[in-house]
Amino acid sequence: MSVPGAGNVVVYVEAPRRTAGPVLKTFEEQTGITVTANYRENLEDRFLPALKEEAAQGKVDFFWAATPLSALEIAEGGLAASFRPAGARPVPSQYRDRRFRFIGFAANPRVFIYNSDRLKQEDLPAETADLVRAPWAGHGAMPRIASGAPAFHASALFVLWGPERARSFFDALRSDGTIVVEDDRAVRRLVASGEAMWGMIGLDEAICAKREAEPINILFPDRMGMGTVVPPQVAVLMRGAPHPAQARGLFDYLFRTEGAWLFGQNDCPLLTFVPDVPKPDWIPALASFNVALLDPEAAARAYRENEDYLAAWGVGGGAPRP
């Protein structure tokens, strides 16, 4: 498609600035379109309310969502427009909305990390469920599961395992001494320092740790079972976008080779869904591990049905109330 050589595009970005910033800056340089980016890490809890309010007023062009959970919330609020650029056609159905109100452009699998000074490869658990069993129970760290990719991961387990088993697992984690911290970065710090033997975080953060020579190794969980949960980062074209041509240009750019290539150049990379894009050898291909099959709408339903539980988990001194 033809991309305008000038103008503006207003973007709300749920992904970290370190991930999205280089991509948006290169898009500006290559197209001449000025990007006004509003990041969740700056707005914090005001992010989604501000996005909804401004989108309803026709002031937002594009939403870069960290998972389908927030993208579906925007879509079901009538704030998303259907759009499918040609480059998005290879994206598997589990990473997009059936009506193309959002489409995943890159993956950030949830992976198991472990301190290589405290655990050896032969001593590692094979399944996510093993984390609440001896000898691993009580020796790890987990992020809170109230929002973002950890919430998508937790919601996926509610779908894949069923609510009873998923709640039992998270209750066991909370009560057995597993350290619960605010986010993936905090989990990474605990594992790198040796205060925790293991943790569950996004692949981007895990590769960051490896690139910075921390004593951390990576394992894709459930390779022989249900598969690794893979939250997609997704693009949403906003209904009533004030700069529709520029917004479509940015959407399309994320599925072009030059845009998709950038995700692998970050020290904390994402895995593009665009096929045949060159990448560094230290970034795995999606085809190299078993991926859990998951309908994003089913994950969103599980999130809504268990939202109070997910929000309470990890808060205070005890396990959340059922």
C-alpha positions in Angstrom: 0.0 0.0 0.0 1.1 3.6 -0.5 2.3 5.4 2.7 2.0 9.2 2.9 5.3 10.9 3.0 4.3 13.4 5.6 1.7 14.1 8.4 1.2 12.7 11.9 0.0 9.6 13.6 -1.1 9.4 17.3 -0.2 6.1 18.9 -1.0 4.6 22.3 1.7 2.1 23.2 1.2 -0.7 25.8 4.6 -2.3 25.1 7.7 -0.9 26.8 9.4 2.1 25.2 12.6 0.0 24.7 10.7 -2.3 22.4 8.4 0.1 20.5 10.6 3.3 20.6 13.3 2.1 18.0 10.6 0.8 15.7 8.5 4.0 15.8 11.6 6.2 15.4 12.8 4.2 12.3 9.2 4.5 10.9 9.4 8.3 11.3 12.8 8.4 9.6 11.8 6.2 6.7 8.4 7.7 6.0 8.6 11.3 7.2 5.5 10.8 9.3 5.7 12.2 12.8 4.7 9.8 15.6 3.2 11.1 18.8 3.5 8.1 21.2 1.8 7.8 24.6 3.4 5.0 26.6 1.8 2.9 29.3 4.9 3.1 31.4 4.4 6.9 31.6 0.6 6.9 32.1 0.5 3.8 34.2 -3.1 3.1 35.5 -4.4 6.0 33.5 -3.3 4.4 30.2 -6.5 2.5 29.2 -8.9 5.1 30.5 -7.0 7.8 28.6 -6.9 5.7 25.4 -10.7 5.0 25.6 -11.5 8.7 26.3 -9.4 10.1 23.5 -10.3 7.4 21.0 -14.0 8.1 21.6 -13.2 11.7 20.8 -11.5 10.7 17.5 -8.0 11.7 18.7 -6.2 8.4 18.5 -5.0 6.6 15.3 -3.4 3.4 16.4 -3.0 1.2 19.5 0.1 -1.0 20.0 -1.3 -3.6 22.5 1.0 -5.9 24.5 -1.7 -8.7 24.4 -5.1 -9.4 23.0 -6.7 -8.7 26.4 -6.5 -5.0 26.1 -7.0 -5.1 22.3 -10.3 -7.0 22.7 -11.4 -4.6 25.4 -10.9 -1.7 22.9 -12.6 -3.6 20.1 -15.6 -4.7 22.1 -16.0 -1.0 23.1 -16.6 -0.2 19.4 -13.3 1.8 19.2 -11.5 -0.5 16.7 -11.8 -0.6 12.9 -11.3 -3.8 10.9 -8.1 -3.7 8.8 -5.9 -6.4 7.3 -2.9 -5.4 5.3 -1.5 -7.8 2.7 1.6 -8.5 4.9 -0.6 -9.8 7.7 -2.0 -12.7 5.8 0.5 -15.2 7.1 -0.5 -14.5 10.7 -2.1 -17.7 12.3 -5.7 -17.3 13.4 -4.8 -17.7 17.1 -3.0 -14.4 17.0 -5.7 -12.2 15.5 -9.4 -11.2 15.8 -11.8 -13.1 13.6 -13.1 -9.7 12.3 -9.5 -8.3 12.0 -10.1 -5.6 14.6 -6.6 -6.6 15.9 -3.8 -8.6 14.3 -0.7 -9.9 16.1 2.6 -8.8 14.5 5.1 -10.3 16.9 5.3 -12.9 19.7 6.7 -12.7 23.2 6.6 -16.3 24.6 6.4 -16.9 28.3 9.5 -18.8 29.3 11.1 -20.4 32.3 14.4 -18.9 33.4 16.8 -20.3 36.0 19.9 -19.3 37.7 22.7 -21.3 36.1 24.8 -21.2 39.2 22.1 -22.8 41.3 20.3 -25.2 38.9 21.7 -27.4 36.2 19.9 -28.4 33.0 19.3 -32.0 34.1 17.6 -30.7 37.3 15.0 -28.6 35.5 11.2 -29.1 35.5 9.6 -30.3 32.3 6.2 -28.7 32.8 4.7 -25.5 34.3 2.8 -27.7 36.8 6.1 -28.9 38.2 6.8 -25.5 39.7 4.5 -26.3 42.7 6.1 -29.7 43.3 9.3 -30.6 45.1 12.2 -29.7 44.7 11.2 -26.5 42.8 8.2 -25.4 45.0 8.9 -22.3 47.0 12.3 -21.5 45.4 11.2 -19.3 42.5 9.7 -15.9 41.6 6.6 -14.9 39.6 5.2 -11.6 38.4 1.8 -10.5 39.5 -0.9 -11.6 37.1 -3.3 -8.6 37.2 -2.5 -7.2 33.7 -0.3 -7.4 30.6 1.4 -10.6 29.4 1.4 -12.3 32.9 -2.4 -11.9 32.9 -2.7 -13.3 29.4 -0.5 -16.2 30.5 -2.6 -16.9 33.6 -5.8 -16.6 31.6 -4.4 -19.1 29.1 -3.9 -21.6 31.9 -7.5 -21.1 33.0 -8.5 -22.1 29.4 -6.0 -24.9 28.9 -6.3 -26.5 32.3 -9.7 -25.4 33.5 -10.5 -23.0 36.3 -10.2 -25.4 39.2 -6.7 -26.7 38.3 -5.5 -23.2 37.4 -6.7 -21.7 40.7 -5.1 -24.6 42.6 -1.8 -24.0 40.8 -1.8 -20.2 41.6 -2.9 -20.8 45.2 0.0 -23.3 45.6 2.5 -20.8 44.2 1.2 -18.1 46.5 1.3 -20.3 49.6 4.5 -22.3 49.1 6.9 -19.4 49.5 7.2 -18.5 45.8 8.2 -14.8 45.7 5.6 -12.6 43.9 6.8 -9.3 42.5 5.4 -6.6 40.4 6.7 -7.4 36.9 9.0 -9.5 34.7 12.0 -7.2 35.3 11.8 -7.7 39.1 11.6 -11.5 38.5 14.7 -11.3 36.4 16.6 -9.4 39.1 15.8 -12.0 41.7 16.8 -14.9 39.5 20.0 -13.2 38.4 21.0 -12.5 42.0 20.3 -16.0 43.1 17.6 -15.0 45.5 15.3 -17.1 43.4 16.3 -20.3 41.6 13.7 -19.9 38.8 11.2 -17.5 37.4 8.6 -17.2 34.6 8.9 -14.1 32.3 8.7 -13.0 28.7 11.3 -14.1 26.3 12.3 -10.5 25.6 13.4 -10.0 29.2 15.1 -13.4 29.3 17.1 -12.7 26.2 18.0 -9.2 27.6 19.4 -11.0 30.7 21.5 -13.3 28.5 22.7 -10.4 26.4 23.9 -8.7 29.5 25.8 -11.8 30.7 23.6 -12.5 33.7 23.8 -16.0 35.1 20.5 -16.9 33.6 19.5 -19.7 31.2 16.2 -20.1 29.3 13.8 -23.0 28.9 10.6 -23.2 26.9 8.1 -24.9 29.2 5.7 -27.7 28.3 7.5 -28.6 25.1 6.3 -32.2 25.3 2.8 -31.3 26.6 0.4 -28.4 26.0 3.1 -26.1 24.6 4.5 -22.7 25.5 2.0 -19.9 26.0 2.8 -17.2 23.4 1.1 -13.8 23.9 1.1 -11.8 20.7 1.7 -8.1 20.6 -1.1 -6.7 18.4 -1.9 -3.8 16.2 -5.3 -2.0 16.3 -6.5 0.6 13.9 -8.7 3.0 15.8 -12.2 3.8 14.5 -12.5 7.4 13.5 -8.7 7.8 13.4 -7.8 11.5 12.7 -5.0 10.5 10.4 -6.2 7.3 8.8 -3.7 7.1 5.9 -0.8 7.5 8.3 -2.3 5.0 10.7 -2.7 2.4 8.0 0.9 3.1 6.9 2.2 2.3 10.4 0.0 -0.8 10.6 1.3 -2.0 7.3 4.9 -1.2 8.3 4.9 -3.7 11.2 4.2 -6.5 8.6 6.8 -5.4 6.1 10.2 -7.0 6.1 11.9 -3.7 7.0 9.6 -3.2 10.0 9.5 -6.8 11.1 13.4 -7.0 10.9 13.6 -4.4 13.6 12.1 -6.6 16.3 15.1 -8.9 16.1 17.6 -6.1 16.4 16.6 -5.1 19.9 18.6 -6.6 22.9 15.1 -7.5 24.3 13.7 -8.8 21.0 10.3 -10.0 19.8 9.6 -12.8 17.4 8.0 -11.5 14.2 5.1 -13.4 12.6 6.4 -12.3 9.1 8.0 -15.3 7.4 11.6 -15.3 6.0 12.8 -12.2 7.9 16.5 -12.4 8.7 17.3 -12.5 12.4 20.3 -13.0 14.7 21.2 -16.6 15.5 20.4 -16.1 19.2 16.7 -15.4 18.6 14.7 -18.7 18.2 12.2 -19.2 15.5 8.6 -19.8 16.4 8.7 -23.2 14.6 11.5 -24.3 16.9 9.3 -25.0 19.9 5.8 -26.3 20.7 3.3 -23.5 20.9 0.1 -23.9 23.0 -3.1 -23.6 20.8 -5.2 -20.9 22.3 -8.2 -18.8 21.1 -7.5 -15.2 22.2 -11.3 -14.6 22.7 -11.4 -17.6 25.1 -8.4 -16.2 27.0 -10.2 -12.8 27.2 -13.4 -14.5 28.6 -11.3 -16.4 31.2 -9.7 -13.1 32.1 -13.1 -11.4 32.6 -14.5 -14.3 34.5 -11.6 -14.4 36.9 -10.5 -10.8 36.9 -11.0 -10.3 40.7 -9.0 -13.4 41.5 -6.2 -12.4 39.1 -6.1 -8.8 40.5 -5.9 -10.1 44.1 -3.3 -12.7 43.5 0.1 -11.6 44.8 -1.3 -8.8 47.0 -0.8 -9.0 50.7 0.6 -11.8 52.8 -1.6 -14.7 51.9 -3.2 -16.5 49.0 -6.2 -14.6 47.4 -9.6 -15.6 48.6 -11.5 -17.9 46.2 
